[in-house]
C-alpha cells in the first residue's frame, strides 16, 4: 500500500504550522508589551535614583541639623528603593514571562464557547502592570499563580489550558500546552507542543544551575509554599530537584514576607565552593539579590576553607567528642607561657609557682570565658601574691591591699609576665595547639582513642591550611574563648600602647568606637539570620550542625537532604545533633518522589549499588529513558590518566553540554593534566565530595573502588557520584570489586 503523504496530510500539517505561527505571534506581542513596561519602569527607577542624589546635595548650608538628616534619609530611601528595583528588572533570566492560564468560572457554570471567553492570566518572574494598573503578568509566587503549578486533570482549579512559553531571552521560541479540561475547551482553543517538562529535561547542561520556575511540579510547589515558621524538611533521592526547590522556596519567602526576611537576612549554606558557584545564579534569575550564599567552609568570617581531610581525620574532627577536647584546650595553660611569677616589692621578693598559677587560672575561668576573664585573672594573681607578702611589711606603705595591687600591676615584671601568661587567644592559635600529640593526649583523656589522637594531631600539624572540617572547630573555639571586650576611653589622648600592654583589651577612643559601631550596622552580613537554608544537610557532621545552627537561633529553617547520600559515617549522630539544636521548632516534611535528572538506565544501576549497603534507601522514580546503559571499562595498571582522557574525549562527541570527570583526590595529580590538554571548557574535573549537588550531561567516574575507600561516606559517596549524569555514564576501573553482584 502506498504510504506517501496525501494532499490532505499536507493541508493538515500546513494548518498546524499556521496556527503555531499565529499563536507564537500573539504571545510575542503580549511579551513585547511587558518588556516595554519593564523598560519604562527601569527608566523611572533611574530618574528616582538621580532625584534622590540631588535631594541630598540640595541641602542648604544654613539649615538646621535635623533638616539635613531628613533630607539625607529621604535621599537614601529613594536611592535604595530605586537601586533594588533596577537590580530586579535587570536580573539575568531566560524569559520574564513563561506561563499562561486560561480559566473558566468552574464546573457549575456553562462552558465557554470561544477561547476569548476564557479568563487569561500570564505568570512570570516579577509582577508587571500596565498604565491603568491592570496586571500584564503576575509574580510566580503570588497566590493567583498557584494553579499554574498545582492544577491537575482531577483538580483543575478552574484551569482549562495551562501554557508554558519557552523563551530565549525576550523571544518566544516555543509553546507547550496542557489541556486539563478537554470537555470544557472551546473548539477554537489550540493545544501546542509535547510537554514543557520533558523538553526542559532534555536540554544540555551548563556550568550553573538553571531555575525551574516555568516547570515546577505540584509536589515541588507544595514544599516551596510551605508555612514559613518552624523547620521545613525537603527529602528525596538524587535528581528530585531538592536544591532548586529549596532555592525557589527562599525566593517565595522573601516575596511573601519581605519585611521580615530581607531585614533579618536569608542564609543559604551548601557543601562546597564549587556547589555555591553552581547555584549562585538561581536566586538572581528569580529577582532576589539579597540572599547570602556561603559554603560550610566559609561560615566563619575571615576563613575560606576548601581543603578536605582524609576520612580518618575528618571523622574525628566532626564528632561531638571534640567539644570536650576543645574546651580543655581553651582553658589550659598557654604553651610556652611563663610558669612562675616573681615580683620585688618593699624589699621583698614574692613568687608564685606553676601550681599556684594554675589555681589562679582555674578560678578566673569559673564564671566566664578566656578572653573576658583578664580582670579576674589579674585580681587572682594580686590576691595570691598578697597572701605571700611578708607580714612585717604589711605595716608599711604597702600595708593596704589596694595600694599593694596598684604597685604590683605597675611593675614591669608583672606587666611583662601578664602579657605572656594571659594573652588574647584566637581560635586559630588554639586549634594549632592540637598538633602537639602530648598536649592533645592530655586534652583528649578518654574521649579519643590513641589512633584518633594520632590522626588528629597529624592532620593539624601537617598543613598550614585550614580544612572544611576545621571551620566548625574554629567556631566552637570562638564560643569557648569569647571575644575580648572593647573598652571605650573618653580621653582622646589616651596612651594606647600602655592600654594594650597586658595584651587583653582593645582600647578605642570615643570617635573610633562610634565609627566601628556605624560600620557594624552597615555590614552586609548579619551574625544571625531570619531564615537559614541548609542544602546537602545529610553531609553535616555534628560539629558542623552546631556551627550552622548558631547562625539562626531564632530563625525558621529549610533543611534539604537524603540520608543515602550522606558523607558523614554516622548519620544517626548527625541527626541527633541537628535535633538537639532544632527540637523546639515545629516541623513540616516533604518528600520529592521523581528523579528528573538521571536517565532511567543510569539511575537503575546507581540504585543497585546503594541497595547493597542500604536496602531501605529512598529511591525515586526516574521519568526519562535514553536507551543507553552505563558503560564500565577496565584499564591496565598505571594507565588511569589515559583511560579517563579517552572516555572524556568520547563523551564530548556524544553530548552537547558538560562532561564531569570525578576523580579521587589522590589521582587528581595524574588525571588533571591529561584533561587540561583537551582544552575544552565543557570538561570539568572534580573530587567526589565536590561533586555533591552538581550535574553534567555525561560523567566519567574514575576508580570507584578508590572513591569508596578514600572518601568519607564510602559507598554513599560513590552513589552520589554515579547520579551526577543526565545522559551518559562511563566508569573506568582497575578492578570490578565494586560492581553490584
C-alpha positions in Angstrom: 0.0 0.0 0.0 1.2 3.5 -0.9 2.2 5.2 2.4 3.2 8.5 0.9 1.6 11.7 2.4 -1.7 12.7 0.8 -2.6 16.3 0.0 -4.9 16.2 3.0 -1.9 15.3 5.2 0.0 18.3 3.8 -3.0 20.5 4.3 -3.3 19.4 8.0 0.4 19.9 8.6 0.2 23.3 6.9 -2.8 24.3 9.0 -0.9 23.3 12.2 2.1 25.4 11.2 -0.2 28.4 10.5 -1.8 28.0 13.9 1.5 27.7 15.7 2.9 30.8 13.9 -0.3 32.7 14.8 -0.1 31.6 18.5 3.6 32.5 18.7 3.0 35.9 17.2 0.1 36.6 19.6 2.2 35.6 22.6 5.2 37.5 21.4 3.0 40.7 21.1 2.0 40.4 24.8 5.5 39.6 25.9 6.8 42.7 23.9 4.3 44.8 25.8 5.5 43.5 29.1 9.2 44.2 28.2 8.1 47.7 27.1 6.6 48.4 30.5 9.7 47.0 32.2 11.9 49.4 30.3 9.7 52.3 31.3 9.9 51.1 34.9 13.7 50.9 34.7 13.9 54.5 33.3 11.6 55.7 36.0 13.7 54.0 38.7 16.9 55.6 37.3 15.2 59.0 37.4 14.2 58.4 41.0 17.8 57.4 41.9 19.1 60.7 40.3 16.4 62.7 42.1 17.5 61.1 45.4 21.1 62.0 45.0 20.0 65.6 44.0 18.0 65.9 47.2 20.9 65.0 49.3 23.1 67.6 47.5 20.4 70.4 47.6 20.5 70.8 51.4 21.4 74.4 52.2 24.4 75.1 54.4 22.3 77.2 56.7 19.7 74.6 57.5 19.4 73.0 60.9 20.9 69.6 61.7 17.6 67.7 61.8 16.5 69.1 58.4 19.8 68.0 56.9 19.4 64.5 58.3 15.8 64.3 57.0 17.0 65.2 53.5 19.7 62.6 53.7 17.2 60.0 54.9 14.8 60.7 52.0 17.7 60.5 49.6 18.8 57.2 51.0 15.3 55.7 50.9 14.8 56.8 47.3 18.2 55.6 46.1 17.9 52.3 47.9 14.4 51.6 46.5 15.4 52.6 43.0 18.6 50.5 43.1 16.7 47.4 44.2 14.1 47.9 41.6 16.7 48.3 38.9 18.5 45.2 40.0 15.2 43.3 40.0 14.4 44.5 36.5 18.0 43.8 35.2 18.3 40.3 36.7 19.5 37.7 34.3 16.9 35.2 33.3 15.8 33.1 30.3 12.4 34.8 30.0 10.4 37.3 32.0 7.1 35.8 31.1 6.9 32.0 31.0 3.4 30.9 31.7 -0.3 31.5 30.9 -3.5 30.2 32.4 -6.8 30.1 30.5 -9.6 29.5 33.0 -13.4 29.5 33.2 -15.8 30.0 36.1 -15.9 26.4 37.3 -17.8 23.3 36.6 -21.1 24.7 37.9 -21.1 27.3 35.2 -21.7 26.7 31.4 -18.5 26.0 29.4 -17.1 28.8 27.3 -18.0 28.6 23.6 -15.0 30.6 22.4 -11.4 30.9 23.5 -12.0 34.7 24.0 -14.5 34.0 26.8 -11.8 32.3 29.0 -10.0 34.4 31.6 -6.4 34.9 30.6 -3.6 35.3 33.2 0.1 35.4 32.5 2.7 34.2 35.0 6.3 35.5 35.2 9.3 36.2 37.3 8.0 39.5 38.6 4.7 41.3 38.6 4.2 44.0 35.9 1.2 46.3 35.5 0.1 48.5 32.6 -0.5 52.2 32.7 -4.0 51.6 34.2 -2.5 49.4 36.9 -4.0 46.2 35.4 -1.7 43.2 35.6 0.1 42.3 32.5 1.9 39.4 34.3 1.7 38.2 37.9 4.7 37.1 40.0 5.0 33.3 40.1 5.0 33.5 43.9 1.6 35.2 44.1 -1.4 33.2 45.4 -3.1 33.7 42.0 -0.2 31.8 40.3 -0.7 28.6 42.4 -2.9 26.9 39.9 -0.1 27.1 37.3 1.8 24.6 39.5 -1.0 22.8 41.4 -3.8 22.3 38.9 -4.2 18.7 37.6 -6.8 17.0 35.4 -8.6 15.7 38.6 -8.3 19.0 40.4 -8.1 21.6 37.6 -8.8 24.7 39.9 -10.9 26.2 37.1 -8.0 25.9 34.6 -8.9 24.8 31.1 -5.5 25.1 29.5 -2.0 25.7 31.0 0.6 27.0 28.7 4.4 27.3 29.1 6.2 29.8 27.0 9.7 28.6 26.1 12.0 31.6 25.9 15.3 32.6 24.6 15.8 36.0 26.2 12.8 38.2 25.3 11.9 36.0 22.3 9.3 33.2 22.5 10.7 30.1 20.7 8.0 27.5 21.6 4.8 26.8 23.3 3.9 23.7 25.4 0.3 23.2 26.5 -1.5 21.0 29.0 -5.3 20.7 28.3 -6.7 20.0 31.8 -10.4 20.0 30.9 -10.9 18.8 27.3 -14.6 18.6 27.7 -14.8 22.3 28.6 -12.3 23.5 25.9 -13.8 25.8 23.2 -13.3 24.4 19.7 -11.1 27.4 18.7 -8.7 26.8 21.7 -5.4 25.4 20.1 -3.2 23.0 22.0 0.5 23.1 21.2 3.7 21.2 22.0 4.6 17.9 23.6 5.2 18.8 27.2 7.3 21.5 28.8 8.8 19.4 31.5 10.3 16.7 29.2 11.6 19.4 26.8 13.3 21.1 29.7 14.9 17.8 31.0 16.4 17.0 27.6 18.3 20.3 27.3 22.1 20.3 27.6 23.5 21.3 31.0 25.8 24.3 31.5 28.2 25.2 34.4 25.5 26.8 36.5 22.1 25.6 37.7 19.0 26.9 36.0 15.8 27.8 37.8 12.8 25.6 37.2 10.2 28.4 37.7 8.4 27.5 34.5 8.3 23.8 35.1 7.7 23.4 38.9 5.7 20.3 39.6 2.8 20.0 42.1 4.7 18.2 44.8 7.6 20.7 44.5 5.2 23.6 44.7 3.8 22.3 47.9 7.2 22.3 49.5 8.0 25.8 48.1 4.9 27.3 49.6 5.1 25.6 53.0 4.5 27.7 56.1 7.4 30.0 56.9 7.6 29.1 60.6 9.5 26.2 62.1 11.6 23.7 60.1 10.7 22.6 56.6 12.4 19.4 55.7 12.7 18.5 52.0 13.8 15.0 51.3 14.1 12.7 48.3 16.7 10.8 46.4 19.1 12.1 43.7 17.8 14.2 40.9 14.4 15.1 42.5 15.1 18.8 42.4 15.6 19.3 46.2 18.1 22.0 45.8 16.4 24.1 43.2 13.0 23.7 45.1 14.7 25.0 48.2 16.1 28.0 46.4 12.7 28.8 45.0 11.3 28.5 48.5 13.8 31.2 49.6 12.5 33.4 46.9 8.9 32.7 47.8 9.6 33.5 51.5 11.1 36.9 50.5 8.1 37.6 48.4 5.5 36.6 51.0 7.1 38.4 54.0 9.8 40.7 52.6 10.0 42.9 55.6 10.9 40.0 57.9 13.2 38.1 55.7 15.0 40.9 53.9 15.6 42.8 57.1 16.7 39.7 59.1 18.5 38.1 56.2 18.4 34.7 54.5 21.4 32.5 54.5 21.9 29.5 52.1 24.6 27.0 53.3 26.0 24.4 50.8 28.7 21.8 50.9 31.4 23.4 48.8 32.6 26.4 47.0 32.0 24.6 43.7 28.4 23.9 44.7 27.8 27.6 45.7 29.2 28.7 42.3 26.9 26.3 40.6 23.7 27.6 42.3 24.6 31.3 42.5 22.6 32.5 39.5 19.3 30.8 40.5 18.0 33.4 43.0 19.1 36.5 41.0 17.3 35.0 38.0 14.2 35.0 40.2 14.6 38.6 41.1 16.3 38.1 44.5 19.7 39.6 45.1 19.7 39.9 48.9 20.3 36.3 49.9 23.7 35.3 51.4 25.3 32.2 49.9 28.1 30.5 51.9 29.8 27.2 51.7 30.3 25.3 55.0 34.0 26.2 54.8 33.1 29.9 54.7 30.8 30.3 57.7 33.4 31.8 60.0 34.4 35.3 58.9 37.9 35.6 57.6 38.2 31.9 56.8 37.6 30.3 53.3 38.5 26.7 53.6 38.4 24.4 50.6 40.8 21.7 51.7 39.4 18.3 52.7 40.8 16.0 55.4 41.3 12.3 54.9 38.5 10.1 56.1 40.0 9.3 59.5 40.8 12.9 60.5 37.5 14.2 59.2 35.6 11.6 61.3 37.4 12.8 64.5 37.1 16.5 63.8 33.3 16.2 63.1 32.5 14.2 66.2 30.8 15.8 69.2 33.6 14.4 71.3 35.7 17.3 70.0 33.7 19.7 72.2 35.3 18.4 75.4 38.7 18.4 73.8 38.4 22.0 72.6 37.1 23.1 76.0 40.1 21.7 77.8 42.5 23.2 75.3 40.8 26.7 75.6 41.1 26.6 79.4 44.6 25.1 79.7 48.0 26.8 80.1 49.2 28.8 77.2 52.1 26.9 75.6 55.4 28.4 76.3 53.9 30.9 78.8 56.0 31.6 81.9 55.4 29.0 84.7 56.3 31.3 87.7 55.8 34.9 88.6 58.3 36.8 90.7 58.0 40.5 91.7 60.2 42.6 94.0 58.2 45.0 96.3 59.2 46.8 99.5 62.5 45.0 99.7 60.9 41.5 99.5 60.6 39.0 96.6 57.2 37.5 96.2 56.8 34.4 94.0 54.0 32.1 92.6 54.9 28.7 91.2 53.2 26.8 88.4 50.7 25.0 90.6 49.7 28.3 92.2 49.3 29.9 88.8 47.2 27.0 87.7 44.8 27.6 90.6 44.5 31.3 89.7 43.7 30.4 86.1 41.1 27.8 87.0 39.4 30.2 89.5 39.3 33.0 86.9 37.6 30.8 84.3 34.8 29.6 86.6 32.4 32.4 85.6 33.4 33.5 82.2 35.4 32.6 79.1 39.1 33.1 78.5 39.3 36.4 76.6 36.9 38.0 79.1 38.5 36.8 82.2 41.6 39.0 82.2 40.3 41.2 85.1 39.5 38.1 87.2 42.9 36.6 86.4 44.7 39.9 87.4 42.7 40.0 90.7 43.5 36.4 91.4 47.3 37.0 90.9 47.2 40.0 93.2 45.3 38.0 95.9 47.8 35.1 95.7 50.8 37.5 95.9 49.2 39.3 98.8 48.9 36.0 100.7 52.6 35.5 100.3 53.7 39.1 101.1 55.6 39.1 104.4 53.5 40.1 107.4 56.2 42.5 108.7 55.9 44.6 105.5 52.1 45.0 105.7 52.5 47.7 108.2 54.4 50.0 105.8 53.3 51.9 102.7 52.2 48.6 101.1 50.1 47.5 104.1 46.9 48.5 102.2 45.8 45.7 99.9 44.6 48.1 97.2 47.9 50.1 97.3 49.7 46.7 97.1 47.7 45.8 94.0 48.4 49.1 92.3 52.1 48.8 93.0 52.2 45.2 91.7 50.5 45.9 88.4 52.8 48.9 87.9 55.9 46.8 88.0 57.5 46.0 84.6 57.9 42.3 85.8 54.2 41.9 86.4 53.2 43.6 83.1 55.6 41.5 81.1 54.5 38.4 82.8 50.8 39.0 82.4 51.0 39.8 78.6 52.7 36.4 78.1 50.7 34.4 80.6 47.2 35.7 79.7 47.3 36.9 76.1 44.3 37.3 73.9 43.8 33.9 72.3 42.5 33.4 68.8 40.6 30.2 67.8 43.2 29.7 65.0 46.1 29.7 67.5 44.4 27.3 69.9 43.4 24.9 67.1 47.1 24.8 66.1 48.0 23.6 69.6 46.2 20.3 68.8 49.0 19.5 66.5 51.2 18.6 69.6 50.3 14.9 70.4 51.4 15.2 74.0 49.1 18.2 74.7 46.3 16.6 72.6 46.6 13.3 74.6 46.1 15.2 77.8 43.1 17.1 76.5 41.6 14.1 74.8 41.7 12.0 78.1 39.2 9.1 77.4 37.2 10.9 74.7 39.6 9.9 71.8 41.4 6.7 71.1 45.2 6.7 70.7 44.7 6.2 66.9 42.3 9.1 66.8 44.7 11.3 68.7 47.5 10.4 66.2 45.2 11.1 63.2 44.0 14.4 64.5 47.5 15.7 65.6 49.0 14.6 62.3 46.3 16.4 60.3 46.6 19.6 62.3 50.4 19.9 62.1 50.8 18.6 58.5 49.5 21.8 56.8 49.2 25.5 57.5 45.9 25.5 55.6 42.6 25.1 57.4 40.3 22.4 56.1 36.5 22.5 55.8 36.2 20.4 59.0 38.4 22.8 60.9 36.0 25.7 60.4 33.4 24.1 62.8 36.2 23.7 65.3 37.2 27.4 65.0 33.6 28.4 65.5 33.3 26.2 68.6 36.6 27.7 70.0 35.2 31.2 69.5 32.4 30.2 71.9 34.9 28.8 74.4 37.3 31.7 74.2 34.9 34.6 73.7 35.8 37.9 72.1 37.9 40.4 74.1 35.8 43.3 75.4 36.2 46.7 73.7 37.0 49.3 76.3 35.8 52.8 75.5 38.1 55.6 76.5 36.8 59.1 76.7 40.3 60.6 76.7 41.3 61.2 73.1 45.0 61.5 74.3 45.0 58.0 75.9 48.3 56.2 75.7 47.1 53.3 73.7 50.4 51.5 73.9 50.1 51.4 77.7 46.5 50.4 77.5 47.4 47.3 75.4 50.4 46.3 77.4 48.6 43.4 79.1 47.5 42.0 75.7 43.9 41.6 76.7 41.6 44.5 75.9 41.3 46.6 72.8 41.1 50.2 73.8 39.3 52.6 71.5 38.6 56.3 71.7 35.0 57.5 71.5 35.2 58.5 67.9 36.8 55.2 66.9 34.1 53.3 68.8 31.4 55.3 67.1 33.0 54.7 63.7 33.2 50.9 64.4 29.6 50.7 65.6 28.4 52.5 62.4 30.5 50.2 60.2 29.0 47.2 62.0 25.5 48.4 61.4 26.2 48.9 57.7 27.8 45.4 57.3 26.1 43.3 54.7 26.3 40.0 56.6 24.3 39.7 59.9 25.6 37.4 62.6 22.2 35.8 62.9 19.6 35.3 60.2 15.8 35.2 59.9 15.9 32.1 57.7 18.6 29.5 57.1 18.5 27.1 54.2 20.9 24.1 54.6 21.5 22.0 51.4 23.1 18.6 51.4 22.3 18.6 55.1 23.0 14.9 55.4 26.7 15.7 55.0 27.0 17.9 58.0 28.9 16.5 60.9 27.6 17.0 64.4 30.2 19.8 65.0 29.1 21.5 61.7 25.5 21.3 62.8 26.4 23.3 66.0 28.1 25.9 63.8 25.3 26.2 61.4 22.5 26.5 64.0 24.3 29.4 65.7 23.6 31.4 62.5 19.9 31.3 63.2 18.9 30.6 66.8 15.6 32.4 66.3 15.3 31.6 62.6 13.0 29.5 60.5 14.7 26.7 58.6 14.7 24.8 55.3 16.7 21.6 55.5 17.4 19.6 52.4 18.9 16.2 52.2 18.9 12.4 51.6 20.4 10.0 54.2 21.5 7.6 51.5 23.9 10.3 50.1 25.5 11.1 53.4 29.2 11.5 53.5 29.2 11.5 57.3 29.8 8.0 58.5 27.3 8.1 61.4 24.1 9.7 60.2 22.3 9.0 63.4 24.8 11.0 65.4 24.5 13.9 63.0 20.7 13.7 63.1 20.8 13.7 66.9 23.0 16.9 66.8 20.5 18.6 64.5 17.6 17.6 66.6 19.2 18.8 69.8 19.5 22.3 68.3 16.2 22.5 66.5 13.9 20.2 68.5 11.9 23.2 69.8 10.6 24.1 66.3 7.6 22.7 64.5 8.4 20.5 61.5 6.9 20.2 58.1 8.2 17.3 56.0 8.0 16.9 52.2 9.3 14.0 50.1 10.0 14.5 46.4 9.4 11.3 44.6 10.5 11.8 41.0 14.1 11.8 39.6 14.2 14.3 36.8 18.0 14.3 36.4 19.2 10.8 35.5 18.1 8.6 32.7 16.3 5.5 33.9 19.2 3.4 32.8 21.8 5.3 34.9 19.6 5.6 38.0 18.7 1.9 37.9 22.4 1.0 38.0 23.1 3.5 40.8 20.2 2.1 42.8 21.6 -1.4 42.6 24.9 -0.1 44.0 23.4 1.7 47.0 20.8 -1.0 47.8 23.7 -3.4 48.5 24.7 -1.3 51.5 21.4 0.5 52.3 18.5 -1.8 51.5 15.9 0.8 52.5 17.4 3.7 50.6 14.8 6.2 49.3 14.9 5.6 45.6 12.7 7.9 43.5 11.3 7.1 40.1 13.3 8.2 37.0 11.0 9.6 34.3 13.3 9.6 31.3 14.8 6.8 29.3 17.6 7.2 26.8 18.1 3.6 25.8 21.8 3.9 26.7 23.2 1.8 29.6 26.2 2.8 31.7 29.5 1.5 30.4 32.2 0.0 32.6 35.7 -0.1 31.3 38.8 -1.9 32.7 42.2 -0.3 32.2 45.7 -1.7 32.6 47.6 -0.8 35.8 49.3 2.6 35.5 47.1 3.9 32.7 44.4 5.6 34.7 45.0 9.0 33.1 44.8 7.7 29.6 41.6 5.8 30.3 40.0 8.9 31.9 41.1 11.1 29.0 39.9 8.7 26.3 36.4 8.4 28.0 36.1 12.2 28.2 37.0 12.7 24.6 34.4 10.2 23.5 31.7 11.8 25.7 32.5 15.2 24.3 31.5 13.9 20.9 28.2 12.4 22.2 26.7 15.2 24.2 26.3 18.9 23.7 26.7 20.0 27.3 29.1 19.4 30.1 31.3 16.4 30.9 32.2 15.8 34.5 35.2 13.7 35.3 35.0 12.7 39.0 38.4 11.6 40.4 39.6 10.5 43.9 41.8 13.3 45.3 44.9 11.0 45.3 44.6 10.6 41.5 44.0 14.2 40.6 47.7 15.0 40.0 47.9 12.4 37.2 44.4 12.9 35.7 44.1 16.7 35.7 47.0 17.4 33.3 45.5 15.0 30.7 42.1 16.7 30.9 43.8 20.1 30.7 45.4 19.1 27.4 41.9 18.6 25.9 41.4 22.4 26.2 37.7 22.1 26.2 35.7 24.3 28.7 32.9 21.7 28.8 35.1 19.3 30.7 35.2 19.7 34.5 37.3 17.6 36.9 36.0 17.4 40.5 36.6 15.3 43.5 33.8 13.1 44.8 32.8 15.4 47.7 32.9 18.5 45.4 30.5 16.8 43.0 27.7 17.0 45.6 24.7 18.7 44.2 26.2 19.2 40.7 25.1 17.6 37.4 26.5 17.0 34.0 25.3 15.7 30.7 27.9 13.0 30.8 30.1 11.7 33.6 33.4 9.7 33.8 33.8 8.0 37.1 37.5 7.2 37.8 38.3 4.2 40.1 35.1 3.6 42.0 36.9 1.4 44.5 39.2 4.2 45.4 36.2 6.5 45.9 34.7 4.1 48.3 38.0 3.6 50.3 39.3 7.1 50.2 36.2 9.2 50.7 34.3 9.9 53.9 30.9 8.2 53.4 32.3 5.2 51.4 29.7 3.7 49.2 27.3 6.6 49.9 29.8 8.9 48.2 30.0 6.6 45.2 26.2 6.6 45.0 26.4 10.4 44.8 29.0 10.2 42.0 27.0 7.7 40.0 23.9 10.0 40.0 25.5 13.2 38.6 25.0 12.3 34.9 21.8 13.1 33.0 22.5 11.2 29.7 25.7 9.1 29.7 27.9 7.4 32.3 31.2 5.7 31.8 33.3 4.2 34.7 37.0 3.4 34.3 38.3 0.9 36.7 41.3 -1.2 37.6 39.1 -3.8 39.3 35.5 -4.9 39.3 35.1 -5.5 43.0 32.8 -2.5 43.4 30.2 -3.7 40.8 26.9 -5.0 42.3 26.7 -8.7 42.1 
